[in-house]
Amino acid sequence: MEEKEKIVLQKIDDMKDDIVTFLQQIVQIPSEVPPGKYRPISKFVAAKMEELGITNKVKRNNVIGEIGKEGGRTLIFNAHMDTVEVFDGWTKDPHSGEIIGNKVYGRGAADDKSCVAAEIFAAKALLDAGVELNGKLVITAVVNEEIAGFGGAEFIANDKIVKGDACLVGDGPRNYPTAYVGGTLQVSFTIKGVRRQNMAYPDLNPPNRNQYSGINAIHKMIPIIDFLKNLQEEIEKIETQYPIAPGMPSKVGSVTITKIDGGVSHTSVPDNCNLHCLINVIPEMDLEAIKTKILTFVEEYKKENPEIDLNVQAPVFIEPLIADTNTEFASSVKKAFNTLYNEERDFKMFIASTDAHHFKRNGIDTLLIGPMIGDNNYHAQDEFIYIEDLINTTKIFALTALDYLK
């Protein structure tokens, strides 16, 4: 290990309590989407960057910090401040940031406020160690990742508010670098039928119906559910060839019906049904082809059932990411893991989509790191992060910048 690396890592160890405290503080600031009220956390994060000596600006609640100088490479650190909703079933206060043993609890503790803390204090460690970067380090804490990055990473990358040669996204499995990321398609189906009194004019097949009979929107959704179940069976047959990280067992994609509702009462034919579905695919899959297959099925179904009003929307389409692992940036990331763990750590696959594709799509060499493992309960009740994983992620951020901007 080089002397500069030792100094930077020691700085991070010395700041351990400060890193944990900052994570607790931002967990205590609700930033769920919906409703997407980000101003309090955005102001707090910007103020913390300023306090730590990181020049920054705020664009649409996205905080963009910067250290280093012009003339060399530009490396971007990225993490997101928004979280999914708290939902119910918690046994801990979801906005307490409570420490129990070696864990920090709260919504966003793992996904992804731990990485917001890690990227900021990695930059602080470089400053405190007196490292002179041969280039610029940009630290972005963005919003709306949980709704596909719209107005967040998508905005700052597409509008060239942030430019760079490489981007290290903090949002992935612990202990290994990630170069292969799955794709996501969110699909919503809406069927409008005809409401009628269920005992007098129910929804029956011919000839037991007349102009007063209802059209049961929930029943009409069943063939779509069957189609999605068949699609799941097809997707499950293909396993990824990329290695997966420990604790992240899925080698296949998934079709998950996430929410369904409809009807108004027990005595009326339901005239509405809404179904929401999330499709995750492995990096090798053609997500556009899957989307086309769904839309083709819907058009055929509508032709066979002209009496119904069926609408389908696909508001979220995030293509898979397959990064080049033979670049200088990839070497820097891999070296960071090798330095920290004193052994080779090869690139892995992460099935969940992230903000990474927004940077990759804009020609920025993009890889991922993170502190997460399955038992963190991210997107579920009693979410937490191991403090050790938080500190190690901070070290990986810092070591990558130290090598890439040397």
TIROFI-932751 format. One line per field, with one value per residue (C-alpha): residue number from 0; residue in three letters; x negated, y negated, z negated. Coordinates in Angstrom, 3 decimals, m for minus. Example, Ala and Ser with C-alpha at 12.3 -4.5 7.8 and 13.67 -1.06 7.14 Angstrom:
nr = [0 1]
rest = [ALA SER]
X = [m12.300 m13.670]
Y = [4.500 1.060]
Z = [m7.800 m7.140]
% end
This chain:
nr = [0 1 2 3 4 5 6 7 8 9 10 11 12 13 14 15 16 17 18 19 20 21 22 23 24 25 26 27 28 29 30 31 32 33 34 35 36 37 38 39 40 41 42 43 44 45 46 47 48 49 50 51 52 53 54 55 56 57 58 59 60 61 62 63 64 65 66 67 68 69 70 71 72 73 74 75 76 77 78 79 80 81 82 83 84 85 86 87 88 89 90 91 92 93 94 95 96 97 98 99 100 101 102 103 104 105 106 107 108 109 110 111 112 113 114 115 116 117 118 119 120 121 122 123 124 125 126 127 128 129 130 131 132 133 134 135 136 137 138 139 140 141 142 143 144 145 146 147 148 149 150 151 152 153 154 155 156 157 158 159 160 161 162 163 164 165 166 167 168 169 170 171 172 173 174 175 176 177 178 179 180 181 182 183 184 185 186 187 188 189 190 191 192 193 194 195 196 197 198 199 200 201 202 203 204 205 206 207 208 209 210 211 212 213 214 215 216 217 218 219 220 221 222 223 224 225 226 227 228 229 230 231 232 233 234 235 236 237 238 239 240 241 242 243 244 245 246 247 248 249 250 251 252 253 254 255 256 257 258 259 260 261 262 263 264 265 266 267 268 269 270 271 272 273 274 275 276 277 278 279 280 281 282 283 284 285 286 287 288 289 290 291 292 293 294 295 296 297 298 299 300 301 302 303 304 305 306 307 308 309 310 311 312 313 314 315 316 317 318 319 320 321 322 323 324 325 326 327 328 329 330 331 332 333 334 335 336 337 338 339 340 341 342 343 344 345 346 347 348 349 350 351 352 353 354 355 356 357 358 359 360 361 362 363 364 365 366 367 368 369 370 371 372 373 374 375 376 377 378 379 380 381 382 383 384 385 386 387 388 389 390 391 392 393 394 395 396 397 398 399 400 401 402 403 404 405]
rest = [MET GLU GLU LYS GLU LYS ILE VAL LEU GLN LYS ILE ASP ASP MET LYS ASP ASP ILE VAL THR PHE LEU GLN GLN ILE VAL GLN ILE PRO SER GLU VAL PRO PRO GLY LYS TYR ARG PRO ILE SER LYS PHE VAL ALA ALA LYS MET GLU GLU LEU GLY ILE THR ASN LYS VAL LYS ARG ASN ASN VAL ILE GLY GLU ILE GLY LYS GLU GLY GLY ARG THR LEU ILE PHE ASN ALA HIS MET ASP THR VAL GLU VAL PHE ASP GLY TRP THR LYS ASP PRO HIS SER GLY GLU ILE ILE GLY ASN LYS VAL TYR GLY ARG GLY ALA ALA ASP ASP LYS SER CYS VAL ALA ALA GLU ILE PHE ALA ALA LYS ALA LEU LEU ASP ALA GLY VAL GLU LEU ASN GLY LYS LEU VAL ILE THR ALA VAL VAL ASN GLU GLU ILE ALA GLY PHE GLY GLY ALA GLU PHE ILE ALA ASN ASP LYS ILE VAL LYS GLY ASP ALA CYS LEU VAL GLY ASP GLY PRO ARG ASN TYR PRO THR ALA TYR VAL GLY GLY THR LEU GLN VAL SER PHE THR ILE LYS GLY VAL ARG ARG GLN ASN MET ALA TYR PRO ASP LEU ASN PRO PRO ASN ARG ASN GLN TYR SER GLY ILE ASN ALA ILE HIS LYS MET ILE PRO ILE ILE ASP PHE LEU LYS ASN LEU GLN GLU GLU ILE GLU LYS ILE GLU THR GLN TYR PRO ILE ALA PRO GLY MET PRO SER LYS VAL GLY SER VAL THR ILE THR LYS ILE ASP GLY GLY VAL SER HIS THR SER VAL PRO ASP ASN CYS ASN LEU HIS CYS LEU ILE ASN VAL ILE PRO GLU MET ASP LEU GLU ALA ILE LYS THR LYS ILE LEU THR PHE VAL GLU GLU TYR LYS LYS GLU ASN PRO GLU ILE ASP LEU ASN VAL GLN ALA PRO VAL PHE ILE GLU PRO LEU ILE ALA ASP THR ASN THR GLU PHE ALA SER SER VAL LYS LYS ALA PHE ASN THR LEU TYR ASN GLU GLU ARG ASP PHE LYS MET PHE ILE ALA SER THR ASP ALA HIS HIS PHE LYS ARG ASN GLY ILE ASP THR LEU LEU ILE GLY PRO MET ILE GLY ASP ASN ASN TYR HIS ALA GLN ASP GLU PHE ILE TYR ILE GLU ASP LEU ILE ASN THR THR LYS ILE PHE ALA LEU THR ALA LEU ASP TYR LEU LYS]
X = [0.000 m1.310 m1.927 0.807 3.296 2.401 2.850 6.244 7.532 6.407 8.212 11.421 10.953 10.420 13.677 15.736 17.941 18.507 19.496 21.970 23.413 23.931 25.688 27.960 28.737 29.777 31.805 33.682 34.693 37.565 36.971 39.490 40.829 43.689 44.151 40.659 40.147 36.384 35.549 34.706 32.278 30.820 30.075 28.596 26.291 25.157 24.386 22.388 20.331 19.626 18.622 16.194 14.550 16.353 17.528 21.045 24.174 27.760 29.746 33.393 32.498 29.540 26.376 23.203 19.905 16.413 12.793 9.548 8.549 9.088 6.824 6.898 9.525 12.896 14.257 17.862 19.081 22.831 25.385 29.069 30.807 34.370 35.912 38.967 41.893 41.711 44.833 45.941 44.670 41.616 40.521 38.046 38.649 37.971 36.540 34.548 31.157 30.965 27.750 28.237 25.041 23.153 26.094 27.715 31.483 33.876 35.409 32.567 29.861 28.766 30.452 28.862 28.034 25.080 23.450 24.245 22.322 19.553 18.884 18.824 16.476 14.255 13.723 13.137 10.475 8.646 8.722 7.526 4.730 3.469 3.798 3.276 5.582 4.504 7.981 11.413 13.612 17.346 19.597 23.296 26.123 29.206 32.957 35.621 33.499 36.412 38.549 35.978 33.820 36.137 35.085 32.118 29.236 31.119 31.324 27.740 26.288 28.519 28.330 24.542 24.738 22.257 19.599 16.848 14.583 15.773 18.483 18.482 22.099 22.620 25.636 24.814 23.698 20.983 17.406 17.212 17.191 20.152 19.870 23.032 26.486 29.927 32.665 36.096 39.464 42.422 45.793 49.300 52.545 55.925 59.231 62.547 65.659 69.318 70.723 74.079 76.059 74.376 77.507 79.839 77.482 74.258 71.415 72.441 71.502 73.937 76.780 77.326 76.693 78.340 77.715 77.933 75.307 72.068 68.523 66.268 62.961 61.293 62.258 60.963 57.583 57.106 55.755 53.200 52.136 51.835 49.731 47.401 47.078 46.089 43.621 42.076 41.618 39.832 37.550 36.647 35.261 32.272 29.557 26.980 23.448 22.022 20.894 23.174 22.164 22.600 25.949 27.457 28.700 30.792 29.287 32.521 34.967 38.389 41.918 43.536 47.123 46.631 50.140 53.703 56.977 60.498 64.187 66.373 68.486 69.511 72.819 71.688 69.949 66.470 66.057 62.355 59.159 55.583 52.556 48.953 46.016 42.233 40.033 36.344 34.056 30.478 27.908 27.979 31.700 33.283 35.637 37.029 38.093 39.910 41.715 42.746 44.056 46.252 47.644 48.332 50.257 52.310 53.263 54.372 56.346 58.125 59.118 60.600 62.437 63.665 66.195 63.500 61.421 57.845 54.897 51.240 48.401 44.688 43.423 40.078 37.660 34.083 31.879 29.279 25.703 22.621 19.486 16.031 13.794 10.579 10.348 8.007 11.021 11.934 8.335 8.537 11.768 10.405 7.172 9.177 10.836 7.568 5.900 8.680 9.215 5.665 6.939 8.358 12.025 13.526 16.494 19.969 23.547 26.375 29.908 31.478 31.346 29.742 28.807 25.703 27.255 27.879 24.148 23.229 25.747 23.959 20.600 19.240 17.370 19.539 19.109 20.803 19.883 22.013 22.588 25.675 26.474 29.828 30.473 30.342 34.120 33.881 37.338 38.770 39.399 36.556 33.986 30.434 26.788 23.788 21.412 18.421 19.893 20.503 16.862 15.522 17.593 16.139 12.670 13.410 14.631 11.481 9.021 10.571 10.230 6.698 5.602 7.697 6.790 3.174]
Y = [0.000 m3.430 m6.083 m8.400 m5.559 m4.851 m8.505 m8.805 m5.583 m6.730 m10.038 m8.119 m5.950 m9.095 m10.549 m7.415 m9.007 m12.081 m9.933 m7.938 m11.084 m12.696 m9.580 m9.671 m13.322 m12.837 m9.737 m11.977 m14.265 m12.613 m12.579 m10.035 m9.987 m10.471 m13.219 m14.360 m17.215 m17.557 m21.122 m20.392 m17.567 m19.400 m22.474 m20.350 m18.396 m21.568 m23.181 m20.124 m20.212 m23.898 m23.188 m20.502 m22.743 m21.424 m24.188 m23.429 m24.583 m23.378 m22.703 m21.609 m20.233 m18.268 m19.187 m19.342 m19.729 m20.087 m19.866 m19.750 m21.775 m22.227 m20.717 m17.030 m14.333 m14.792 m12.052 m12.133 m10.594 m9.997 m8.959 m9.722 m11.441 m10.331 m7.169 m5.029 m5.572 m4.338 m2.150 m0.243 2.607 0.920 1.840 m1.074 m4.772 m5.025 m8.534 m8.099 m7.074 m4.908 m2.966 0.558 2.546 2.209 0.909 m2.413 m2.088 m4.181 m4.669 m5.323 m4.173 m1.615 m2.908 m5.332 m7.894 m5.794 m6.515 m10.228 m10.243 m8.076 m10.188 m13.463 m12.230 m10.529 m13.973 m15.397 m12.751 m13.692 m17.355 m16.641 m14.413 m17.268 m15.245 m17.346 m15.906 m16.021 m16.997 m17.597 m15.554 m16.293 m15.044 m14.778 m14.091 m13.770 m13.293 m11.130 m8.021 m5.944 m7.263 m6.581 m9.637 m12.127 m15.597 m14.069 m12.223 m12.304 m16.100 m16.838 m14.351 m15.072 m18.850 m18.676 m20.377 m17.725 m16.523 m14.029 m11.313 m8.727 m8.272 m6.119 m5.527 m4.601 m2.296 1.384 4.546 4.419 5.705 5.924 3.477 3.661 3.382 5.138 3.828 5.106 3.169 2.131 1.674 0.356 1.090 0.061 1.483 m0.211 1.385 m0.426 1.765 1.055 0.806 2.474 3.886 7.235 9.258 7.890 7.334 9.217 9.809 13.039 14.681 14.709 15.442 14.598 10.907 7.866 4.177 3.618 6.178 5.055 5.519 6.763 4.924 7.204 10.336 8.704 8.172 11.922 12.690 9.920 11.465 14.844 13.230 11.711 15.059 16.699 13.899 14.570 18.230 17.234 14.727 17.214 19.679 17.450 17.020 14.265 15.264 12.432 13.212 12.053 10.610 12.663 12.010 10.974 14.354 13.531 14.781 14.236 11.457 11.112 9.994 8.668 7.535 4.822 3.442 4.164 2.464 2.111 2.131 0.085 2.520 6.128 5.618 3.841 5.128 3.497 0.983 0.327 2.252 0.985 3.255 2.156 4.338 4.070 6.081 6.492 8.142 9.381 7.369 9.775 9.309 7.068 4.896 3.178 6.554 7.360 4.023 4.664 8.104 6.605 3.892 6.417 8.635 5.661 4.688 8.250 8.453 5.194 6.468 9.598 7.569 4.389 3.771 2.838 m0.281 0.913 m1.415 m0.539 m2.841 m2.211 m5.319 m3.855 m2.241 m1.772 0.219 2.646 1.481 3.456 1.468 1.819 3.345 2.779 m0.980 m2.981 m3.901 m0.240 0.429 m2.340 m0.953 2.569 1.370 m0.369 2.914 4.795 2.207 2.233 5.995 7.080 9.462 9.466 8.457 8.930 7.055 8.389 8.020 6.152 6.891 3.647 0.639 m2.598 m6.099 m4.683 m4.413 m8.187 m8.839 m5.924 m7.112 m10.471 m8.939 m8.818 m5.673 m4.427 m1.784 m1.127 m0.398 m0.207 0.979 3.125 6.750 8.518 8.394 4.565 4.540 1.705 0.879 2.811 2.264 1.770 0.810 0.526 0.350 1.976 m0.728 1.236 1.279 m2.472 m3.116 m0.678 m2.349 m5.714 m4.217 m2.785 m6.187 m7.867 m5.258 m5.325 m9.097 m8.952 m6.597 m7.869 m11.529 m10.913]
Z = [0.000 0.967 m1.695 m0.340 m0.478 m4.098 m5.012 m3.295 m4.847 m8.278 m7.775 m7.077 m10.162 m12.215 m10.846 m11.458 m14.109 m11.942 m8.957 m11.023 m12.598 m9.206 m7.936 m10.977 m10.322 m6.696 m7.566 m10.020 m7.127 m5.206 m1.438 m0.197 3.343 3.448 2.319 3.359 0.903 1.174 0.189 m3.488 m2.724 0.257 m1.857 m4.640 m2.307 m0.538 m3.909 m5.006 m1.803 m2.401 m5.996 m4.852 m2.250 0.823 3.151 4.357 6.155 6.140 9.311 8.882 5.448 6.837 4.916 7.010 5.184 6.575 5.505 7.486 10.512 14.230 16.818 16.023 15.935 14.281 12.051 10.866 7.625 7.630 4.993 4.441 1.530 2.279 0.863 1.399 m0.952 m4.530 m4.206 m7.310 m9.492 m11.025 m14.528 m14.585 m13.971 m10.209 m10.554 m13.741 m12.371 m15.478 m16.119 m17.426 m17.720 m14.440 m12.404 m11.564 m11.063 m9.009 m5.589 m3.177 m5.588 m2.999 0.163 0.694 m1.969 m3.099 0.265 m0.007 m3.284 m1.826 1.276 m0.666 m3.387 m0.804 0.717 m2.772 m3.446 m0.252 m1.265 m4.811 m3.523 m1.366 1.826 4.943 7.554 11.183 12.292 10.870 8.558 8.804 6.001 6.882 4.438 6.617 6.317 7.971 8.516 7.247 10.106 12.845 12.215 13.920 12.790 10.981 12.632 15.931 15.723 14.710 17.219 20.217 19.769 19.341 15.962 14.917 17.359 16.779 18.076 15.554 12.956 9.850 8.797 5.173 5.289 5.384 3.585 0.950 1.158 4.974 7.883 10.273 14.050 15.226 14.324 15.221 16.974 15.735 17.398 15.443 17.033 15.986 17.396 16.976 17.958 17.891 17.971 17.259 13.731 13.105 10.190 9.704 8.855 11.517 14.469 13.774 16.159 17.891 21.152 24.121 24.408 20.730 21.063 22.655 23.146 19.383 18.379 16.811 18.053 15.250 15.532 12.969 14.917 18.096 16.401 15.808 19.327 18.841 15.540 17.281 20.013 17.412 15.613 18.913 19.565 16.152 17.063 20.281 18.548 15.790 18.328 19.110 16.470 16.637 17.526 15.435 11.879 9.090 5.743 2.565 0.931 4.268 5.489 8.554 11.809 13.730 14.457 12.922 13.692 10.517 10.278 7.693 7.238 8.374 7.495 8.852 8.143 5.840 3.776 3.241 5.048 8.222 11.320 11.147 13.939 13.358 12.718 12.511 12.552 12.102 13.010 12.705 15.050 14.255 16.786 16.742 18.747 21.688 22.376 25.001 22.970 26.067 27.475 24.236 24.329 27.936 27.012 24.292 26.551 29.316 26.895 25.710 29.264 30.058 26.822 27.604 31.043 29.473 26.825 28.526 25.746 23.208 22.833 22.254 21.868 21.264 20.255 19.821 17.987 16.940 19.392 18.165 20.475 19.063 18.594 19.587 18.803 20.296 17.628 19.588 19.127 16.886 14.777 14.296 13.273 10.674 9.225 9.120 7.544 4.802 3.841 4.020 1.758 m0.819 m0.981 m0.086 2.585 6.115 6.278 9.751 11.217 10.486 11.736 9.974 11.190 9.920 12.227 10.977 12.105 13.783 17.235 17.391 17.195 19.464 22.079 22.121 22.972 19.419 18.374 15.485 12.778 9.450 5.866 2.749 m0.806 m0.300 m1.016 m0.971 m4.705 m4.723 m4.063 m1.547 m0.166 m3.135 m6.832 m9.340 m6.705 m8.028 m7.036 m8.667 m9.877 m8.603 m5.089 m5.253 m6.160 m3.558 m0.844 m1.862 m1.479 1.973 3.190 1.896 3.171 6.648 6.903 5.516 8.292 11.205 10.590 9.601]
% end
